[in-house]
Amino acid sequence: MSVRDEAVGGARVSASVTAGGLLWISRTLSGLLVIYPLLLAVEASGMVSGPDGDAVLFRPGSLLLLELVRVASTELGAAFKVLLLLGGLAMLAQLVVLAASASAVPSAFFLGSWR
């Protein structure tokens, strides 16, 4: 194996690490963007404005989470519609990121034949 082969092999690993990092960051940011309307709807209900925040919704035996769904069903329904729209757009954006990362890493990496 020559020095040039080692440099090419190092570039493959570096490109795969970069591609993986780009995918991880884009998925994290798109997940936060998609869930944000639902968080705003729960906050707008007023049930989480106390000193404990949203902890009251998840206490053992508490029915406040069900009460939130009953009381704020209109706001939650609208938030879910926006959530689905943003989720679809995020999936399309992930295809772009995946295509960019696939072009950055040689096809031998995806086939498992690199060393």
Secondary structure, 3 states (H helix, E strand, C coil): CCHHHHHHHHHHHHHHHHHHHHHHHHHHHHHHHHHHHHHHHHHHCCCCCCCCHHHHHHCCCCCHHHHHHHHCHHHHHHHHHHHHHHHHHHHHHHHHHHHHHHHHCCHHHHHCCCC
